[in-house]
Structures are given as C-alpha cells and as structure tokens.
Amino acid sequence: MSDDAHLISLRDEVRTWLEANAPKGWRDAYAGMTHAEFAQAQRDWFQTLVRGGYAIPHWPKEWPGGGRSLAEQKVIYEELAQADCPRLLLSFVSTYHAASTLMECGNDTQKARYLPRILEGETWCQGFSEPGAGSDLASLKCKAERRGDVYVINGQKVWSTMAQYADKCLLLVRTNSEGAKQAGITFLLMDMKAKGVTVKPINQIQGDQEFCEMFLDDVEVPVEERVGEENAGWAVAQATLSSERGLTLMELSYRMRGALRRVAGLIRQHGRENDQGILRDFGQLVARVDSACAIADQFLLNRMNGIERVGDASVVKNTYSRVLREYSLLGLRLGGLEEQTRHAITYGDLNTGNWMADFMNSYAWTIAGGSEEVQRNIVAERMLEMQREPKGWAA
Amino acid sequence: MIELSELQDAASKAFPADQLRPERDAAWQLAAEMGWLMMPVSEEAGGLGLGRDASATVLCEMGRVLGTAPLISALLTVQALGEASELTDQQGWIERACAGEYIAMNLDRATISLGAGDVLDATLPAVPDADMASHTLVFGPEFCALVPLDAPGVTVTERHMWDESRRLFDVTVADHTIEPGMFLAKGAAATAIGDALRTGLVLAVAADSLGGAAACLSMTVEYLKTRRQFDRPLAMFQALKHRCADLKIELGAAEALLWARAGDEAATTTDIGSAKVLACDIFRKIAEEAIQLHGGIGLTDEHMCHLFMKRAMLNLQLGGDLDVWRERAGRQVLASFAD
C-alpha cells in the first residue's frame, strides 16, 4: 500500500471509530460540571482512547496503539480536531512529559514500573516552576538533602497543571547551590500521596482551577526515584520539555479553524453580515488562523523530513498564541454586552464561544510553556543571531 | 521535475543578495537565459510546465534583490499565450516570448471599449516597462488580445513613481483595429484567461513582497548587530530584539500561508488574496520599522531602506488592496459556515 493510501485508510478508520466512540454532546455536559467531574470525564475519555488505540500514537511500537509515524499521528490529531472531541488535558503530562522523560532518561526499573501504569490511568503532574523561578527556571530553590536512601525535600512549587488529581510528580530540586545554577539540579519522581505534600489549587481569573501550588515539607523521596545522576537533572528536564514538538499546536490551530464557525455565528446573530468593517476584520482573522495552521503543518512536515531549526518551535508557538488572542478579541467585540455577563465555563477547551473565558484562557498560551517574551528572545538571539546581553547583572 | 529549492538556489546565485536593484536590461536578459520565461508554458508547447509555485519562487527571489526586470507581468502574459487557442502562430509567439520578447500587461484596472469591427479604445494603467515591450496584452470582458505598442493611436507615457525599482507606464489605445489573428481568445476562454491573470498577479505581488520583507528584515538586523551606541551593539537591547522577533514571527506565518496556497491548485483567488494580505502587510511593517531602526541613516537617499519601503507601499496597491481581500475572505468563510 502506498503511503498516501495507507494514511487515507487510517483516516477512515479513525473517523469511523470516533463516530462510534467520541463523547456526544460533551460540550453541554462539560459546561455544567464541577472541576472534579471534569477530571473524571477526562479519565474516562482517556481510557476510551487507550482501548481504541489512539491515546499514545507517539509511543514506541511495543505499546498498544504506539509506533505511529509522525504522519500517522498528524492524521489522528486532525481527526480528533475535526470531530471536535474533548482534548486530553489530564493525561497530557503523563503521556508526553513523564513518558518521554522515562523513555529517554529513566532506568529499566523505572520504565517497567511506571509506563504501564500511565496507560492504566496513573496521572502525573510537573513540579518545575517556583514562585521565584518562572522564565528563569534554572534559578529554582526547592531543596533536596540526601539522607541515607532518601532525599528530603523542602520548598514550594507553582503552576503545576492538574496537580490536585495527580498520583506522581516530575520534580526538579536543588541538590547543590554552588557553581552554575543549572549544574546543581536533580530530577526526581515524587509520590503525590507522600507525607508532607500539600496541594492547593489556584483560583484563576476565569473561574478555572487548572493550576496548583505545591508545598513540600520534609517530603521523603527514595533515591531509586531519581532520574539520571545527582546534579544532572537539568539535561533530563530538557528531555521532558522537548517531548511534544508540534502536534499539539497543529491540533489546536485546526480546532481554532473549525471554531471560526462560532465567530460566523455571532456575525449572523448580530446582523453584521454586510458590515464591511466586521467582514474585513473577520477576513483578517481567517487569514491569520489559516497561517497558524499552515506554519504548524510546515513545522511538522519539516520534522518528518528530519529538519528542525532552532527557533522554529518558538515561531509556531507565538503565532498560535497571538492568533488565539485575536480570535477571542473579535468574539468579544461581536458579542457585545452579553459577553460581559458571566456564564458557566467549559473546562478543557480554548474555543468555547464563552468569549470572556476564551480571552482569559488565551493567556495560558502567551504565558505558560515559555512565555511569549522568552520565545521572542529565542527568535532574536538564536534565529536572528542578535547579541545576548552580558550576564551578571546584580542590583 | 525541478525542485523549488533548486530554482531558489539558481535564482539567488544569478541575483546575489548584496546587489540590490540590478540593472534592468541585463537582468531581463539573464532571466530569459535562465529559462524562467518558459516556466509557465506547458511541456507540449516547449516550456517547462511548472506550477504557479515555481513562478512564485523566482518572484520571491526577485523581491529579495528589488528586481527591476518586469517578470511579474512577463510570466503572466507568457502563461496566457499558452492558453491562446485563437492566436495566429501561437507557437511562434510562445517561442519569442520565452526567448525574451517582452509582452506587457496592465496591472491596474483598465477602461476598455471594443466596438464593431473590433475597434478598440482603452486606457491601460500601470503597464510595467512598456518601453521595452513589443506588445501589451489587453483583457476585457469576453476577449483577450495583443496590441502592438508602436501602432498608430497607441500612446505610452511613463509615470513618475516613488518606487524607483520599478517602471510603470500608462498606455492609451484610440481607434485601433485588432487584427483577427491577434486575439488570444474570445468568450468564456478569454474570461478564464483574464481570471487567471488576475489571480496570478495577486500571487506574484505576494511572493515579491515576501522576498522584499525577508531581505529588508535581514538588512535591518545586520545593521543593529554592527551599530554601537552606549558601548554595546544596538542588537543587544531587548526592546529592539523583541521588535525584530515579532517581525520575524509574523513573516514566518505569512510565508507558511503563501507557500501552502501557492502549492494548492484548489486554492481560490480569495484564498490567494488572503495570503497577499499577510505578505504585503508584513512587508509594509518590516519596511516601516527598518527606517525607524536604522535611525537617521534610514532617511537618506544613499541607504537602501527607502527603496524597500517604497516598493512595499506600491505592492500594497498592486493586485487589489488589502481591505478588498480581507472583506472577500470574510465573506467566503461566512458563506462556508452557512447553517
């Protein structure tokens, strides 16, 4: 079978499966949910996808549903977007960040223990950022002291996505305060039920509780739960952070393309079909959304051909996040006063048509995962090769 | 099959980035020698039979060097000759055009009246390099024909343009009888040629803009890396870095859209128009910022900044202004979500 024919047949297969298995009317159901009910719905949808063989297409082929080429993964994500299925949020850190960390840097015992559990629904969160270590992650201070067979952890973490539901945590700790700050970091796998772990969800401006604070008081983590060598955790963290390159933004861009339907609906609802100003702004948005899809596609196509230039991912991310903001702002303009009335939010989607919530949610992409400003620095310094500022500024 | 990257390499070798605004007649001759004029002609007719993305690739490279030869119009008219089923000695015309005989066309909307006995009166605005053309192609409703520029009743007047990298002329035609063999097509076939010319122009201007935008940004970044103030290169200031990064990012998105659309035969004229919106808009922004970021030197005639800026401003107007394409894109997508 030719490549094209193979992908067409995969597309049909996924589409047929989704028609039978995708949750029907999930938007209405999700809208009235508590956050805990949302988490349960996410677990159910993940298990359905695991059974269908579409939850972990990026894993190696010895795993059921794994071993998919990038081209096949693209087809699966395109179909998930096309069918407007719920996105997988709760399992994202587990199937991408945790899996990639374990596969690339974990030892055999760790892989054998944790990878199967991820498929059974074990949920992971990330303990990277701290109140004083955001964009400058390497300056983290959460301290780990070696005492015999355990590390004793004290400190605070923040912005841990869905940590209130997590079983395990990918934790970065400081084991050495001397020398280069990157050289004193160690990577641990922490049990979220361990004594001394306190998780506090953060109330966000749109009413979501997607992120948590984590307080760690004398938490003991066995030494066997360390990934890589002591003080070599920074390199492991790079494997974690580079686990997902391009597929999510491709999927999200296509979801936004489909969600232009909501903007079109507002234009009709408010009788603006012949308002030249609105049509122009809508046309501009359409061009921008299409360009976000095109650049995400191009990035993936390059990866399939083994091309990945420094900074390309930053260009894709900033394009998407900027266009997402533009999308929600046009919705707000069209929606008028009605959108200033508070409606129940739909968890887990960026293009819900609840325009104030969508606007506020769009910051998740301009701030999280390397802020827009950090991406600009990468583009300027590494793509355009503009000189870096000398280090060592001190107040 | 020639790869686009090979075309791009060949073009950038023939027209090096550091030689902006190459002399027109030599550039035209070189373009003809490179075989570029054969690209849009089918292989059966002796051409290379390359798609519109091939022409766009070459035009993007010409945008990079502020190309002066009239390739935008020439590639479109040679393509039209390939469709000219009614033209006497079609093959001879194609061969001469591929070899470098320049057939021009107007880039702005014409006023045309074709009376009984095929007597033509027309005002044809913005004809590039009419001084070196033998004929101009007139495409009106239901007909498409060649008019010799040295015929009685034809006047050719050069416009004094701000953009010094291109020369535009206004051509008027009074009481000119079109010989029967000079029609490329009539009726629906002529309308199809006219539509293809209009779409092709939009794509061509967009591609030219992307080349100009990339070259202008690169020139500006290089300047910031070398110019020192406050004991450091200007490029070290984050305020300037972020402005350049934003331009680079927006350019990347515009490029991705244009190349996706250029390679998609199903893309509508409006789809190409959307790509032009982003391409011309980012060229304008980069050229505008380039002068500001160069400081005083950017305001001098000796520096290249103003050449990019003036070409960017002209490109905004050629092939339909951006608001027209924005509105059409808006209407098209609104209609696609009809329920």
Interface residues (C-beta under 8 A of the other chain):
Chain A: L260 R261 A264 G265 I267 R268 E273 Q276 I278 L279 R280 D281 F282 G283 Q284 V286 A287 R288 D290 S291 A292 A294 I295 D297 Q298 S314 V315 N318 T319 R322 E373 Q375 R376 N377 V379 A380 E381 M383 L384 E385 M386 Q387 R388 E389
Chain B: V221 L224 K225 R232 P233 A235 M236 Q238 L240 K241 H242 C244 A245 D246 K248 I249 E250 G252 A253 A254 A256 L257 W259 A260 S274 A275 V277 L278 D323 W325 R326 E327 R328 A329 G330 R331 V333 L334 F337
